[in-house]
Amino acid sequence: FNLLNSSVPAKLKTDAYIAYDAQNLYFAVRSHMPDGAKIKSNAQDPYSNDHIEIMIDPNASQMRYFHYIFDVKGNIYDAWRSEGGFVGDAKWAGGAKCAVKTDSKGWTLEARVPISTMDVDTNNQDWAFNFARSSWELPHAEESSITKSGLFHNAGEFVPVKGMQIDILKYAWDIS
């Protein structure tokens, strides 16, 4: 993870993992905190609490992707984004579920995202992802992402994952 708008490594360690099956993508993220640090969790909206953002470009298009925010209280925000992230629609419902556990060393997110809610090219095996983290409690406030420049919504910098063999045809409609 790199600091927001920077190639400088983040001070707060974050571990992120992806797995999948025929129906879902699964994510696990561990947000480490230094001893004595506090986790912000008193706000109503996910943006204002400590949170993880996961951005999924299922076609590695660098233009359109699906954006999820999971906060430390288990609240979920989702939207689809286009124009590389500049245009979005928060009315889209991605159907994600999550579980969160906090402890004295940080917090852990486990999330499930159904593949059927995303616009996936049936012949595609190359996806791109971005994981981003926001921690708001001072003196450890920090924003970071896995992109080389620490950017959140620049789909051209998402990290490619090649060879994801998911049978999308069962979700496709045949219109003839």
Salt bridges, closest charged atoms under 4 A:
ASP15 OD1 - LYS13 NZ 3.88
ASP15 OD2 - HIS32 NE2 2.68
ASP35 OD1 - LYS105 NZ 3.03
GLU53 OE2 - HIS51 NE2 3.02
GLU53 OE1 - HIS67 NE2 2.66
GLU53 OE1 - HIS153 NE2 3.74
ASP103 OD1 - ARG30 NH2 2.91
ASP119 OD2 - ARG64 NH1 3.38
ASP126 OD2 - LYS162 NZ 3.85
